[in-house]
Amino acid sequence: MTMEKISEAVLDKVRAESEEIIKDAEEKAAERIEKAREQFNARLEAEKSRLIVEAESESSRILAQSSISVRQELLKAKNDVVDQIVSRLKKKLAEMPDRAAQAVNLAREGIEVLGADEVIVSVAPVDAAGVRELVKKDKGLSSVIKEVRETRCTGGAMVENMEGRFIIDNTYDTRLETLLPRILPEISKELFGS
């Protein structure tokens, strides 16, 4: 064999080996690129999922806060309506006719409950003069009611024994405070359906 043929055979062998090495390198590179692409896509999906979970969590938090805020505003509005009703009721009680006579009737109830022979009656300042007149005209009451005092209240009467140890509070304010917890749920149900 001639040198030329030997050199050509060596060159062919080197070409074949280099083509094989290049082909093998290209296959390995393609595998690495595919693995890198898969890892990138997996990270991308994980990041998308994380962002979606965060967004859903933030959305739920905002929705819950809004719901609480709306409920608080609704409750405040309902309370304002009820407060207005109570305020109007107190105003109507303060403007009732024959207040002195009603105070005397409530004093009689208190006297019956106390069962005392002598009492002190306290009424609203606006009613004091009228109650004193009515007591003076009624012999039975005037023998039991020894003094008519003024107290801060919307109306009605407080009756206490002479020692001041027992008091029956028949004022409009106290009666209203006693009555409101029982009737407010009914009022609320009528007004708001709940």
C-alpha positions as CSV (number, residue, x, y, z in Angstrom):
1,M,0.0,0.0,0.0
2,T,1.1,3.3,-0.8
3,M,1.6,6.1,1.5
4,E,-1.2,7.9,0.0
5,K,-3.6,5.1,0.5
6,I,-2.4,4.6,4.1
7,S,-2.8,8.3,4.8
8,E,-6.2,8.2,3.2
9,A,-7.2,5.2,5.2
10,V,-6.0,6.9,8.4
11,L,-7.8,10.0,7.4
12,D,-11.0,8.0,6.8
13,K,-10.7,6.3,10.1
14,V,-10.1,9.6,11.9
15,R,-13.1,11.1,10.1
16,A,-15.3,8.2,11.0
17,E,-14.2,8.4,14.6
18,S,-14.6,12.2,14.8
19,E,-18.1,11.9,13.2
20,E,-18.9,9.3,15.8
21,I,-17.6,11.5,18.6
22,I,-19.5,14.5,17.2
23,K,-22.7,12.4,16.8
24,D,-22.3,11.2,20.4
25,A,-21.6,14.7,21.7
26,E,-24.7,16.1,19.8
27,E,-26.8,13.3,21.3
28,K,-25.5,14.1,24.8
29,A,-26.0,17.8,24.2
30,A,-29.6,17.2,23.0
31,E,-30.3,15.1,26.1
32,R,-28.9,17.8,28.4
33,I,-30.9,20.5,26.6
34,E,-34.0,18.3,27.0
35,K,-33.3,17.8,30.7
36,A,-32.7,21.5,31.1
37,R,-36.0,22.3,29.3
38,E,-37.9,19.8,31.5
39,Q,-36.3,21.3,34.7
40,F,-37.2,24.9,33.5
41,N,-40.8,23.8,32.7
42,A,-41.0,22.1,36.1
43,R,-39.7,25.2,37.9
44,L,-42.0,27.4,35.8
45,E,-45.0,25.3,36.8
46,A,-44.0,25.3,40.5
47,E,-43.6,29.1,40.4
48,K,-47.0,29.5,38.7
49,S,-48.6,27.2,41.3
50,R,-47.0,29.1,44.1
51,L,-48.1,32.5,42.7
52,I,-51.7,31.1,42.2
53,V,-51.8,29.8,45.8
54,E,-50.5,33.2,47.1
55,A,-53.1,35.1,44.9
56,E,-55.9,32.8,46.1
57,S,-54.8,33.2,49.7
58,E,-54.6,37.0,49.4
59,S,-58.0,37.0,47.6
60,S,-59.6,35.0,50.4
61,R,-58.1,37.3,53.1
62,I,-59.4,40.4,51.3
63,L,-62.8,38.8,50.8
64,A,-63.0,37.8,54.5
65,Q,-62.0,41.3,55.6
66,S,-64.6,42.8,53.3
67,S,-67.2,40.5,54.6
68,I,-66.4,41.4,58.2
69,S,-66.4,45.0,57.4
70,V,-69.8,44.8,55.6
71,R,-71.2,42.9,58.6
72,Q,-69.9,45.5,61.0
73,E,-71.4,48.3,59.0
74,L,-74.7,46.5,58.8
75,L,-74.7,45.8,62.5
76,K,-73.9,49.5,63.2
77,A,-76.7,50.6,60.9
78,K,-79.1,48.2,62.7
79,N,-78.0,49.4,66.1
80,D,-78.4,53.0,65.0
81,V,-82.0,52.3,63.9
82,V,-82.7,50.6,67.2
83,D,-81.1,53.4,69.1
84,Q,-83.3,55.9,67.3
85,I,-86.4,53.9,68.1
86,V,-85.4,53.8,71.8
87,S,-84.6,57.5,71.8
88,R,-88.0,58.3,70.2
89,L,-89.7,56.1,72.8
90,K,-88.0,57.9,75.7
91,K,-89.0,61.2,74.1
92,K,-92.6,60.0,73.8
93,L,-92.6,58.9,77.4
94,A,-91.3,62.3,78.5
95,E,-94.1,64.0,76.6
96,M,-97.0,61.8,77.8
97,P,-100.0,63.6,79.3
98,D,-101.0,63.0,82.9
99,R,-97.4,62.2,83.9
100,A,-98.1,63.1,87.5
101,A,-101.0,60.7,87.7
102,Q,-99.0,57.9,86.1
103,A,-96.1,58.6,88.6
104,V,-98.6,58.3,91.4
105,N,-100.0,55.0,90.0
106,L,-96.4,53.6,89.7
107,A,-95.7,54.8,93.3
108,R,-98.8,52.9,94.5
109,E,-97.4,49.7,92.8
110,G,-94.1,50.3,94.6
111,I,-95.9,50.8,97.9
112,E,-97.8,47.6,97.5
113,V,-94.6,45.7,96.8
114,L,-92.7,47.2,99.7
115,G,-95.6,46.8,102.1
116,A,-94.3,49.7,104.2
117,D,-96.5,52.0,106.2
118,E,-94.4,55.1,105.5
119,V,-92.3,55.7,102.3
120,I,-90.4,58.4,100.4
121,V,-91.3,58.8,96.7
122,S,-88.9,60.2,94.2
123,V,-90.1,61.5,90.8
124,A,-88.8,63.5,87.8
125,P,-88.5,67.2,88.6
126,V,-91.1,68.1,86.0
127,D,-93.6,65.8,87.8
128,A,-92.9,66.7,91.4
129,A,-95.4,69.5,91.9
130,G,-98.2,67.5,90.3
131,V,-97.4,64.4,92.3
132,R,-97.4,66.4,95.6
133,E,-100.8,67.9,94.7
134,L,-102.3,64.4,93.9
135,V,-100.8,62.9,97.1
136,K,-102.2,65.8,99.2
137,K,-105.7,65.2,97.8
138,D,-105.6,61.4,98.5
139,K,-105.9,60.8,102.3
140,G,-104.7,57.1,101.9
141,L,-101.6,58.1,99.9
142,S,-100.8,61.1,102.1
143,S,-100.8,58.9,105.2
144,V,-98.2,56.6,103.5
145,I,-96.1,59.0,101.4
146,K,-94.2,61.1,103.8
147,E,-92.1,63.0,101.3
148,V,-91.9,63.5,97.5
149,R,-88.4,64.1,96.2
150,E,-87.0,64.9,92.8
151,T,-84.7,62.5,91.0
152,R,-83.2,62.4,87.5
153,C,-85.4,60.2,85.4
154,T,-87.7,60.3,82.4
155,G,-90.8,59.7,84.5
156,G,-92.4,57.2,86.8
157,A,-91.5,56.9,90.5
158,M,-89.0,55.3,92.9
159,V,-90.4,54.2,96.3
160,E,-88.2,53.6,99.3
161,N,-88.8,52.8,102.9
162,M,-88.0,55.5,105.5
163,E,-84.6,53.9,106.3
164,G,-83.7,53.8,102.6
165,R,-82.8,50.1,102.7
166,F,-85.4,49.0,100.3
167,I,-86.2,50.7,97.0
168,I,-88.7,49.9,94.3
169,D,-87.6,51.5,91.1
170,N,-90.7,52.1,88.9
171,T,-89.2,54.8,86.8
172,Y,-89.7,54.7,83.0
173,D,-86.0,54.4,82.6
174,T,-85.6,51.2,84.7
175,R,-88.8,49.7,83.2
176,L,-87.5,50.4,79.7
177,E,-84.1,48.9,80.6
178,T,-85.9,45.8,81.9
179,L,-88.2,45.5,78.9
180,L,-85.7,46.3,76.1
181,P,-83.7,43.0,76.3
182,R,-86.9,41.1,75.9
183,I,-88.4,43.1,73.1
184,L,-85.3,44.1,71.1
185,P,-85.0,40.7,69.4
186,E,-88.6,40.9,68.3
187,I,-88.1,44.5,67.1
188,S,-85.0,43.4,65.2
189,K,-86.8,40.5,63.7
190,E,-89.7,42.7,62.6
191,L,-87.4,45.4,61.1
192,F,-84.6,43.3,59.7
193,G,-86.0,39.8,59.3
194,S,-83.3,38.3,61.4
